[in-house]
Amino acid sequence: MSLDPLIRSLPKAELHLHIEGTLEPELMMALAARHGVALPYDSVEAVRAAYDFADLQSFLDLYYLGASVLRDEDDFYRLMRAYLERCREERIVHAEIMLDPQTHTARGVGFDVFMPGFLRAMDDARAEWGQSSLLILSVLRDQSEQSALETLRQAEPWLERLMAVGLDSAEVGHPPEQFRRAFAAARAKGLRAVAHAGEEGPPAYIRGALDALGAERIDHGVRCLEDAALTDELARRQVPLTVCPLSNVKLRVFDSMADHNVLELLERGLLVTVNADDPSYFGGYLCDNFRALEADLGMTREQLIRLVRNGFTASFLPEAEKRRWIAVVDAAAA
């Protein structure tokens, strides 16, 4: 029997989601027309046809092009609102959402534009159907640490609405240690820490994220198995890994979903979670990722429930809220 009804009905947490990566082609084209932005595509179909990526950098080139249509507060509201509506459809009851300020400030769109749009959508969703959501400010690792520090300075008026700092963008050649001071400054401001590592980059980047940045959660982390001692430590310490299966296949980290190691990581005792990353570009939202694990890896009912429970365990929710949602998961599964 298919797990799809259970996948859809279980309450879920999503911890690795880039809001700019939820920009669907229809909204991209509509906003481009609204603002007179010239795109190298003449239709929604042409945009979707471009979603055949050779690697992370080829994806990022299109990602930044898409973000260029986001110009005013209402654009950012519409983007966030659309994702939160998807959360309601998929029963994602809690989302920890990454935003990339430098993607916008580099083209003259400031915190005073995108933050009010994002926050208004989040507040509306909470008021209308009880949607829980938090924001993670991600700094771009292919930019300088000075740029990251300046981004943190610009974020100061909004710190009460930011939960954590993250590190993303092109991984290869940009080790976490380059951002040691920026993450220390963020933690001094009360922000928690996460970091992309071990996706295209080597296991040493996971070690650097833990030791140099104080990362509490590793985004991706799938290459940890290349270092047995590191894998054992991640399992022993229960450091969460926010794995994004469809993304990893789309960006050629794995040749196919059948080759993905997410269930191996789970069975090795690591605190693995499943997430969508940039779902518009990678062909699926959170439920689609779970469906792919069942279809191509034979994910069992018991593994699904463990992965969903892990999402709440690994979240930044208060402990009482984690326990409450895990109890709801267990009751629904029973």
N, C-alpha and C positions, 0 to 999 in steps of 0.2 A: 504494500500500500504506500502511495506517495506521502512524503512528509509535508507536502505543500500546505495543506490546511493548518498544520501545526506551525510551520514557518510563518504563515500570515497572522495567526492568532496570538502567538506568544508576545508578551511585551518585551521590547528590545531596547538596548542602548547602542548608540553609534558614536564611536570615539575618534574616528579618523576620517574626516570629511572636510574637504576644502570648499568653501562656499562658492568661490569663483569657478570651481569645477563642476557646479551644478547648472551652469548656464546652458540651457537647451538651445539648439539651433533656431527654433522658432522665436524665442525671446531675443537671441543675438541679432537675428535679421530685423526684428521689429524695432529694437533700440538703435541699430545702425541707421535705419530709415528715419527714425525720429530725430536723430542728431546729425544726420548727414555724414556719417562715417563711411568711408569707402572700404569695402571688404573685397577680397579676391574671389568672391563666390556670388553667383546670381540666383541661388535658390537654397532652400533648406536641404534638399537632396545633395547639392554640391558640398555643403558643409559636412554632412554626414559621411560623404565619400572621402573626405580628407582625414577621417579618423582611422587611418591605417599607419601606425607609428612604428618606426624602426627602433626607437629607444626613448629614454626619458627626455632627452633634449628635443627631439622632433615633436614630442607632445607639448613641451613647454613653449615652443615657438607658436603653436596654434592657441595654446591656453592664454598667452599674453595678448595675442591678437584679439581673441574673443573678449578679454577683459577691457579692451580699449573702447567698447561701446557703452560701458558703465560710466555715466557722466554726472548725474545729479542724484539727490537724496531719494527720489522716487524710484530710480533704476535699482538702487541697492535694496530698497524696500521690496520691490517686486521680485528680485532675485532670492532674497531670504524667505519671503512669504511663500514662494513656489516650493522651496525645499521643505519648509515646515509643513505645508499642505501634504507633501509626499510622506513626511513622517507620520501624519495622522492616518493616511491610507495604509501604511505598512506597519502600523502599531509600533513605531519607534517612539517610545514615551520619553526618552531622554537623549539629547544630542549634544555632543561637545564639538563645536564647529570652529574650524581654523579659518582665519582671514589673513590675507597677505597685504599689509598696508603699503609696502614699498611698490607693489604692482600699480597702485593708484597714485601715491604721492609723487612717483617719478614722472607722472604726466600731469601734475598740477591739481589732482583731486585729493583734498585733504581729509583728515580725520573728522572735521566739522561737516563733511558731506556724507561719507559712507557710514560713520558710526550712528548718526541719528536714523538713517534709513534701516540699517540692520536692527538696531535696538527697538525701533517702533514695531517692526514686524515680529520680533521675538516677544515683546510685551503684548501685542495683540493676540498672538497665538496662545500665550499663557492664559490671557483673560477669556478667550473664546472657547478653548477646549482643554486647558490645563497642560499645554505643552511645556515640558522642562527643557531648557537649553542653556548652554554656557559658551563663552567665546574664548578661543585660544589665539593669541597674537603670534603669528609665525614670521620669523625674519628669514630673508633669503640668503642662503649660504654662498651663492655665487656673487654676492655683493660684499662690500668690506664690513669689518666689524664696526668701524666708525659709523657707517650707515645704519647698522643695527642699533647702535647706541643712540643715534639721533632719532630713530623710529621710537625707541622707548621713551625718549624725552617728549616727543610729540604726543605719545599715548597717555601722559600723566593725568590730564583731566578726565580720562575715561577708565582709570585703573579699577574703580569699584565694579565695573562691568566686565572686567577681563579676569579670567581664572588662571591662565598659564601663559608661558612663552614657549614657542616651538621653533624648530629649525627645519626648513624644507628647501625645495628647488634642487637643481642639478647637484648630485651627490659626489660623483667621481672627481677627485682632485681638490675637494673642499672638506678636509677633515674637521670634525667637531671642535678640536682644540683651538681652531682659529677664532672661536667665539666664546672663549672662557670668560673674558671680562664682561661681555654683554650679558651672559647668563647670570653671572654673579650679581650684576647690577639689577637684573630683573628679579632675582630672588630677594634682594634687599628691599625691593618695592612690594614684596608680598606675593609675587607671582610664583606658581608652581612651574615645573619644567618637564617638557617632553622634547623628543628630537627624532627626526627621520635618520635612520642608520641601518646598514645591512640590507639595503634593497639592491642597488647596483654597486654600492660601496662594499668593502671587505668587512669581515667580522671586527677588525681593529677599530672601525668607526663606531661600532656598538660599544666597545670598551671605552673609547674616547667620550662618547655621549654620557656614559655612566660616570666616569671618573672626572672628566674635565668640566662637564656641564651640570652634573648633578641631576641628570634626567631621571624622572620617576617612572617614565613609560617610554618604550621604544616603538616608534612608528615604523612598521614593516618588520625589520629584524630577521627576515627569513634566511639570511646567510649565516646565522649563528651556528648552524650545524657543522660548518666547516672548522669550528674551533670547539673541541669536545669540552675543554675546561670552562669556556665561556657558557656553553649550553648548560652544563651542570650548574653553574653559578646562577644563571637566569632562572632555572627551575627551583633551585634551593631558596633564592630570595623572592621568588614569585614576582619578578619584574614583568609587568604586562607587555605583550607584543600586540600592536594593533595591525593585524594582517589584512591585506586587501587583495583577495584572490584574483578577481577579474582584472584589476589593474595590473597585477604582476604578469599575467599572461599577455595582456594587451601591449605591455612595454617590453616584452620578450625576456623578462627575468626568468620565466619558465616557458618552455616551448609549447606546452599545452596544460590544461587544467589537470589532466591525468598525471602530470609530473609534479604538481604542487605538493609542498611538504607540510601544509597547515595541519593536517590530521596527524602526521608523524610528530610534529611539535606538540600537539595536544596530548598524544599518548606518551610522550617523553616527560610529561608532567609540567610543561610550561604553561603560564597563564596567557593563553592565546585568545584573542577576540577577532571577530569578523566584521569588516567595514567596507565601505564603497569607494573611498578615496575621492575620485573625480568622476562621479557616475555618468554625467552627460557624455563625457569623452570615452569612457571605458566600457560602455554597453550594459550598464546595470546598476540599480540601486541595491540597498542592503538585502532585501529578500531575494533578488536575482543572484547575489553571491552565495547565499545559502543553498538555493536551488542548484547552482552549478556544483557545489560540493557533494550534493546528493547524486546528481546525474553522472558526474565524472569520477568521483572518488568513493562513492558508496557510503557517504556519511550516514551513520545510524541515528536513530531517534535519540539514543542516550548521548551521543556525541553532540548533536544539535542542542540538547538541553544544557550540556556542560558549556558549550560555546556561548549560549545566550546568558547563562548565569555569570560567566566570566566577564561579559560586557559590563554588567553592573558592578561586579567586584573591582574591576579595573578603573571604574569611573571616578570622577572627582566629586561625586555626590556625598553628602554627609552619611556617616555610617548607618544611622537609623533608616535613611531613605534606601540605601543599598539593601539592607535586610528586608525592608518592606517589599521591594520589587522582586527580590529573589524568592520571597515567600509566595508572591503572586505567580511567578514563573513555575515554581514547584506545584502549586495548586492547579494551574492550567495544564501542566504536563500530566498530572495525576488523573 
